[in-house]
Amino acid sequence: MKSIFKDTEFNEVRGVGGGSKSRIWDQIKADVLNLPYIRLNREEFAVLGLAVIGGYAVKLFKNLAEPVTEWVKPIERIIPIIAHHETYKQYAEFYTELIEAADKIFEKCPR
């Protein structure tokens, strides 16, 4: 699927953190980005990453990717709703213009 990013194409988004716990928020993110949003079976990725690094350091794991691939699994795929994407797209374009205009104003700010 085409995303709103101009020079890069993505196939899906995998979210982590508190915001990814909300099914409604995840649907909004899928709709805004026009990309499937993948919910994962884990929440504490920082702790998981530290455990994997520690395990690798003491030679419990032969590489970093294998335990992560084994432990982290997709549990739900949220498909974007194209009609919602078209609505959000207008606001995203406006927001982009707003940020660009603000950048120009702040460039003039004395330092």
N, C-alpha and C positions, 0 to 999 in steps of 0.2 A: 504494500500500500504506500502511496505517496504521503509524505509527511509535510508539515509546514516549513521544514528546514529546506533551504534552497540548494545547498551543495552536497548534502549528505542524505542518504536514504537509509531508513531503519525498517526492520521487519516487525518489531514489537518493543514494548517498554516493560521492564521489570522493576517494580517499585519496592522500596524498603522503608521502614520507619513508621512512625505513628500514623501518618496520613494514608498509608496503604491498608490500614485496618478497616477503613470505611468503604463499603461497596458503592455507595452513592458517589463519593469523592473519586474513587477509581474509575467509575463510568464517565464522570466529567473529564478526567485526565485522558481517557481513551478518546472521547469525543473531540476534545480540543486539539489533540495531536493527530487525530485520525489514524491511530495505530492501536492494535490490540494491546491491552494492558494485562500483564500476567501477574496474578497473585501467587505468592510463594508460601511454602509450608513452615517457614521460620520467620522470626521477628528480630532477634538480636544478632545482627550480622557482624557488628564490631566484635562481640564476644566470640562468635564463631570463627572469625578471621584470626583472632589472637590464639584461639585453641589450635587452629590448623598450623599457624606459624610455630607455636610452641612444640606441637607434635612433630613437625618437620625438623625442628632444631635438634630434637633428641632422637631423631631417626625412627620415629613411630610411623611416619608417612614417607613414602619415597618421592613424592612431589606435592605441590600445593593444590593442584587442580583436582586430583582424585577424590580426596575426602569431601571437598565442596560439591563436586558433581554427584557424589553418592548421597550426601545429606540434604542438599537443597533441591527441592522438586516443585514444579509448577502444580498448583492445585485448582486454579481457575483461569480461564481465558475470557476476558471481557472484550467484546467486539464493539468498535465505535459505531454510533448511530449517525449516519451521513447527514441527516437533516439537522441534527444538533451541531455537527461539525461546521456546516455552512453558516449557522448562526454565530457560533463562537469565532469563526474565521474573521468575520467583520470586526469583532472587538479586538482580536489579536492584531490585525493590521492597524487599527487605530492606536492600540497600545504601543506598537513598534514605532509608529510615527511620533507619538508622544515622547517616548524615551529618546529618540533621535533628536527631537527639538530641545528636550531638556539638556542633553549632552552639549549641544551647541551653546546653550545659555551658560552652563557651568564652565565651559572652556573660557568664557570671557571673565570669569570670576577672578579677582585679584588674589594672588597667592602670597 
